[in-house]
Amino acid sequence: MNRRTVLNYFLGSSIGATLSAIVYPVIQFLIPPVVSEAAQSNVVAATANELRPGTAKIFKFGSAPGLLLRTPTGDVRAFSAVCTHLNCTVQYRPDLEHIWCACHDGHYDINGKNITGPPPRPLEQYEVNVRGDDIIVSKG
């Protein structure tokens, strides 16, 4: 084995290691890990006096965000806070009196139905129960 062969071997190995160090993180980013759905079917989202009429609160429901909304008339509703367009988090806009997705200007009414913008379907609605002072949200 001569010096040229040894140098070519080390040069080839270092180029291969550098490419691996670049490609591996990119592949890990493009293929996200599988996250299992939490076995949680209900959660205490808020207390009754935490929400005034015409306000909303984002809460954690398993591994995804949820939106708890008290309508201006006082009804309490809960939805998935994940936009049906590209999975951005939605929020309630009291000035517009509806739910809004800031990513691509999607709008939902207070019943979760898509009204304007790119969202293709309504938000997933959850069941809401008030037990004592707690507002409990569950998947229906």
N, C-alpha and C positions, 0 to 999 in steps of 0.2 A: 504494500500500500504506500503510495507516494504522497507528498505534501498536498498536491493539487486535489487528490481524491478526498483527503481529510478535510481540507478547506471547503470543498463543494458539499460535503456531508454536513458540516456545521452551518454553512450558509443556508442550505435547504431546510435544515431542522429549524433554524431561527425564523425563516420566512413562514414555515408551516405553523410554528407556535404563535407567531404574531397574527396570522390569519384566523387561527382558532380563537385567540383572545378577542378578536373583533366580531367574528361571526356568532359565537355562542351566546353572548348577551343579546344580540339582535334577535336570534331565534327565540330565546326565552321571553323577550318582550312581545314578539308577534304571536306566540302561542301561550296565552295566559293559563295559569294553573286552574284546575277544576276546583271550584268552591261549592261544597255541598250546601243545600238549603237547610237553614236551621230548622230544628224540629219544633220550633216555637209556633204555636197556632194563635196565641193571643198575648197581648202586652198591655200594661198600664201606660197609656200615652200621655196623660196629663191629669190634673185635678180639675174639678168643675169650675172653680173660681179662677183658674189660670187663664182661661180663654174668655175674652169679652166678645159680644156680637160684632161680626165683621173683622175678626182676626183669625189667624191660623198659626200652627206650630208644626215644625218638622220634627219627627221622632224616628227612632230606630226600630224597625220591625224585622227581626232576624238579621240578615246581612244587607238589607236594602232600606232606603229611607221611606217613611210614610208621611202623609200630610193630613193633619187633623184640622178641621175647619169648622168654625162656628159661623153660620150664615148671619146676615144682618137681621133676619127674623128670629134667630136664636136656635135653629136646628143645628145639631152636631153631625158632621159627616167626616168620613175618613177615606183616603185614597192612597194608592201607591204614588210616591213622589217621583217616580221614574217616568220620564216622557216616553211616549210610545213611538216617537220618531227616531231618536238616536241615543236614548237612555240617559239624557241629562236630568238633573234634578229640577223639578218644577217648584214654584212658590206661589203663594196667594198675594195678589196685588189689591189692597183695599181701595186704592184710587180708581182702579178699573172694575172692581167687584167681580173678578174672576181669577182663575188660575193661569199662570203665565210661565212659559219656558223661555229663558233668556238666550239659549243657544241659537235657535233659529226662529225666534218670535212666534212660537206656537201658543195658541190660546185655547183654554177649556172653560166651560161655564162652571158654576158652583155645583153642578151635578156630575162633573167629570167628563162631560161630552165635549169632544173636540169641535171648536167653532170656526177658527181660522188658523192659517199657517200650515206647515207641513205634517203635523201629526196625523197618522192614518186611522187611528181608532181611539176610543175613549180611554181614560185612565181606569185601572182596576179599582173597583170600589170594595171597601172592607165594611164589616158590620161594626156598629158602635153600640155599646151598652154602658149605662151609667149605674155603678154600684156604690152607693154611699157618696163619697166625694171623689171617687176615681172614675175616669173615663177609660173604659177597656175596649180595645180594638181587636177584632179577630177576623181571620179569613173566613169568608162565607162559602 
